[in-house]
Structure formats: C-alpha cells, structure tokens
Amino acid sequence: MSSLNFTHTVTERFLRYVTIDTQSDPASPASPSTEKQKDLGRVLAAELKAMGVADAHLDEYGYVYGTIPANTPKKVPVICFCSHMDTSPDVTGKDVKPQMVKNYRGGDITLPGDTSQVIRFTEHPALKNQIGNDIITTDGTTLLGADNKAGVAEIMDAAYFFINNPDVKHGTIKILFTPDEEIGRGVDNVDIKKLGAEFGYTMDGESAGCIEDETFSADGATITINGVSAHPGYAKGKMEHAIKIAAAIVERLPKEGCSPETTSGKQGFLHPIGIDGALEQATLSFIVRDFTEEGLKEKEDLLEGIVKDVMKDYPRSTYTFEVREQYRNMKQVIDRHPHILEYAIEAISRAGLRPMRTAIRGGTDGSRLSFMGLPCPNIFAGEHAFHSRLEWVSRQDMEKAVQTIVHLAMIWEEKA
C-alpha cells in the first residue's frame, strides 16, 4: 500500500479555502443561513468539474454534490464522504491569514497578528505528536477554519487522486459538502435520495488516527417564566419579577458534575445558553447533553425540579417547560453495521497510523445522517482548538487523512 503515489496538494487547497469567509448565523432563518457559504460551494463545484466530476453542482440550499463513478466490475456499496463548509459563529472567519510553522521543534507558538494569542505547548498536549511537522495557524485575529475546511480539502484531494489514478479500484463514491453544520442545521435540506449513498463518513474529527462512532444525544430546553408586573413604587407584596425568577433558577443549577466546565469523557451536562426578558416575562434557553437518552431524561427532570422548587417562592407566577429533540447518539445506528467501523480502522492502519476509537462530546452531520438512513461515523481531519483563535492543523495530518480516505474506498472494493 505504501507504493501509492499521493500528490500532497491538500495543503494548497486548504490554504485557499480558509480565506473564503463561510461563517454561519444561528439567528438567520434562511437556508443556508448566510449566502457567503455559497462562495466556497461554487469554488468546490467548479474545481470538482474541472477534475472530471461531471455531475458536481451547488444547489439552492448551499449543498455541493458530486459522484466519482465506480471503476470495478464488483458490486460495491455506494459510500459518501462528507464535510461541512461553514465555520463557527463564535469567532470571526473574515480575512483569515493562515501562517505555517515549518518543522515545528516544540514549545509555544505566538501568533503574529495578536501576540496575546499563544498556542501553549502545556495546554495543547496534541502538539507533542507534531515535532518535525508543519503546523498551520491563523495570525491570531480570526479562527482558522480547519473545522471543517481541513475535511473539505482532504475529500477534494482524495477525489483528485481517484480521478488521476484509475488503476486504483473503488466503487461509486459520493461527495457531499454541507452548510450550517455549526448551527445544527447541516442536513436540514440534504437530498438523501439524490445523494444515493448506502454508507457514509464525515471527515470532521480531531487527532490523526481517531475514528468516532459515538456522539452526545442532544435536546434543547426552553423555560418561559410569567411573572407578576406592578409599578415599582407600589410593588411591595405584589411584584414577582420574571428576570429574578430566571436568575434564581440559574443560581440553583448544580455547581459540580453537570456543567460543561466540570465534566469530561462520558459525562453529560445542563448548559444555559441564553436568558432574555423583562419584568413580566423571561425566557431561559438550555442545551442538554448525554450519551444516553436515559441520561438526557434525568437531566431534564433535574432541571424541571429546580424550576418547580424556585416557583414555590413565587406563588402567583407560572412557567412553561418545553423540550425539543436535536439529535441522537449515532452509535445506536452504527452498531448495527459494524463493518463500517472495521473498514475505517483498517484504512487508518494502512495509512500508517494507530487507530483510536473515541466518542465526540458534541455532534456532527453524521449524527443526523445516521438516523436519516445513512450510517455515518466520523474520521479525523486533524483539526485542533476549533472555534477559537488558537485553532491549528498540521500538513502531515491532513495528508494522512487523504490517504485514509483512499485506503477506505479501496477496502470497500476489496471486501465486496
């Protein structure tokens, strides 16, 4: 397998893509949430067409589709490789100025555009595996966009490899690039029938060698408090302030073991993400996360119990408590198709890496795609410190991801 002649152009692609601002917007009802995501979509569709992917196109919702036809007489299941084009709303993605630290020798990396931004060796343990590698960062004034333009570049480079190496046998390969993943709407308008894949892989994971078959299950909870209004000069014994009720609820949340800042591994959490209101009415928004649906229910019951307890002190006020399903742990689906994971693990090994099965403390497009009929674990893209100005990725890890994609397609053909 080491005789495969890879082109190593993934870095060139990545450096082009990150300069295109594709930040999504949770406040926008449009699909895609920002038109600028289509700017990258148009570039990708045009590049795929130029490579020879005849059906490559960008649709009205900002999705890019493409097909690399099979070149084997075997009947091979159709597989899809998917990455998202948008970047996080948390940090600006405009005017990204990527930097490359060549032949990294260890130590801290100070970012030149804002020297207060330092990627500290002690705070980024993954750096110890990057000695001698070329590390790409921003200048410190924006995020990088490796989440998930690293994945996009890797799929594009693998497509280029397949088209230019027709002797490498594979089944039909589908390419899907999505908008709005960062705001939880990445597959809202995907056309599964048009995509036509049986199994999929998102390229959106972290450290080289990682394969993720498990995500959080996720709900959103909204608490609406209806207080009692009165003129503040004559409010004694009458006013029940909705904002103060909401604040009391937040204050009574567990201080340990049930928040993002106090949990890790397989622990879930309750996390307030918004508070809005006035004297008469206030709204609290939460996200609820756990790896099991039983764990979700326990946390939602805990939250409503806190609300009920607080409301005892405000007898004339009322509340509503609404829970909405967001996504579920993709392991429920992937466990029914163990070969999807087995092939990925073998591909990572063939690329010269040690496979590591991990769980995502979050979700991916693959979470929802799995429940839409496209079982879809997540493979490393090499991105680190995502959603921050300290985001980084190494050239060598992206190249290993390209090799993993190629080996994976070859394994599906071999096993058919």
GILIN-V350895 format. One record per helix or strand of 3 or more residues. SS is the DSSP state (H for helix, E for strand). FROM is the first residue (numbers start at 1). TO is the last residue. Records with the same first field share a line. If there is no record, write none. Layout:
SS = FROM-TO / FROM-TO
This chain:
H = 10-17 / 37-51 / 125-129 / 146-164 / 181-183 / 192-195 / 232-234 / 242-251 / 260-262 / 293-311 / 331-334 / 338-350 / 365-371 / 395-415
E = 64-68 / 79-84 / 99-101 / 135-137 / 173-178 / 199-205 / 210-215 / 217-226 / 269-277 / 281-290 / 318-327 / 356-360 / 375-380 / 392-394
